[in-house]
Amino acid sequence: MSDRRTKDQDADEPSPYAVGHRKPPLHTQFQKGQSGNPRGGSRAQSARRARALALEEAYRLVTVREGNKVMRLPAIQAMMRNQLALAVKGNGPAQRALLAAIDAMEKELAAEAAAEEQAEAERGPINYLDGARRIAFLFREAYKEIGKPQPAKFGDQIAGLLAAETPKTESDAGDG
């Protein structure tokens, strides 16, 4: 190791710190509380920018000739058409890639449908009072949309129903 000593920036006398292998001068070391890359972006930022750029390019319109027709399609759609055409012609890798992509999409759709069914099952059934409120709201909106006044008798019946509390006994529920 070298016996060089660095000079402390605040003091006139050299510090006892030896500069050498794996011991850089003090003034070039990372400062406490400061990031190692203060002016650069994070890897996550550059990955997000790359993803955004890839999506922008995927949906850029390109000119495609199909037979005698010329049309403009998003690049991703043109690429998928080309992949499908190759698969239909018997290209094995194109067939495997297409089948894998379709299988993944079907699994994703099935998972979304299962999640929706699970969420609906957890919500439980709607009680009659909530159902009546929703129907009344839909009727009010429908009459507003067609521009006709809502029938007075109909509104009174709904108001009476919505003002009523839910029945307290099973015999009251059957009388309504």
N, C-alpha and C positions, 0 to 999 in steps of 0.2 A: 504494500500500500504506500501511497505517496504521503509525505508528511506535510503537504500543503495545507494551509489553514485559510479559511475564508474570513473575510472581514465582515463583522456585523455592521449593518447599515446604520444603526443608531449610535454605535460606540466607535471609538478610535482604535481600540485594541482588538487584535484578532481573537476569534472565538476558538475554543479547544476542539472544534469539530473537524475531523479529518476527512478530506475529500478523497474518494477513490472508487474502487469497484463497488457498485450498488449503493454508493453514497454520493448523490449529486450535491452541488453547491446549494446552500440554504436558500439563496435568492431564486433558484429555479425550481424548488420543490413546490408542491401544491400548498396553497395557503389554507389555514384552518377555516372551516366554514364556507369554503368556495368550491364549487363543482369542478370536476376535472375537465369539463367541456363547457365552459361558460357561454360561449358564443354559438355553439353548434346546436342543432336540433336533436331530438331524441330518435331512437330507432323506431319507436312506435309512430312518430310523426311521419318519418319517411315511408314506413309501411303503409300508413293511411293515404299518403299522397300517391304512392304507387298503385294502391287499390282503386283510388278515385280515377287515376289516369287510365288504368286498364278498363274500368267500366265505361269511361268516356269513349275510349276507342272501340269497345265492343258494340256500343250503340250508335256509332258514327254511320251515316248512310253511305252505302257503296252502290255502284251501278253494276247490275247483274243482268246477263243475257241468258234467257231461257228459251231455247228454240229461236223464234223470230221476235219474241217480246223482249224489250229492254225495260227493266224496272229498278227502282231504288229501294234497297232494303237495309236494315241494320246489319252491320258486319257479322254479328253473332248469328243472326238468322240465315245469312248467306252461307256461313261456315257450317251450320247444322244441316242445311239443304245439301251441301257438298258431301258432308259425312254420310248422310242418308243415301245419297246417290251411289257413293262408293260401297256402302254396305249392301245395297240392293244388287250391285254388280258382282258381289261375291268376295269382296275384300275382307279377309278374316279379322285383322286388327280393327278395322272400321266397324265390323259387326259386333265384336266384343265390346268396344268402347261405347257404341250406341246402346247395346243391351244393358251395360253397366250403368249408364247415365239414366236410362228409362227406369231401371230397377231402383236406383237411388231416389228418383223423383217420386215413384209410386210409394216407396217406404216413407218418405217425408210426408206425402199427402195422407197416408194411413195414420201416421203418428199425430198429425194435426187434427184429423177427424176424431181419433181416440181421445185426444186432449180436450176437444170441444165437448164430446159426449161425457167425459169425466166431470168437466166443469158444470155442465147442465145437470148431471146427476147430483152433484154436491149442492147446487142451488135449491133443489127440492121442488115440489109442486107449488104452483101459485094458488093462494087461497082465493075464494070466490070474490071477496071484497076487493082485493088487488086487481083481479081480472076485470071486475066491473069498472074500476077506475080507469084502467087502460082502454077499455072499450069506449067509455064515455069520452076520453081524450081523443080517440080516433074519430068518433062521430063529430065532435066539435071541430076538429081540423078539416074533416071532409066537408062539412057545411060551409066553413070559411072558404075552402078552395073553390067550391062551386058557386059561391056568392049568394046562397040562399039563407034566409033566417032559419034557425033551428026551431022545430015545432015546440010550442010552449008546453004541451002536455008531456012530450018526451023528456024535456029538460026537468020538469017537476018530478017525473018518475025517477030519473037518474039521481037528482039531488036528494030525494027521499031515501033512495037506496044507499047512497054514499054517506048520508048523515047517520044512518042506522049503525048500531054497533053489531058485531058478530054475535050470533045466538049463544047463549050461555049453557043451554042444555040441548041434548039431542032431539027432544020432542019439539023445541022451538024451531030447530033447523028444518024439520019436515013440514011445518005449517006454512012457510013463506010462499 
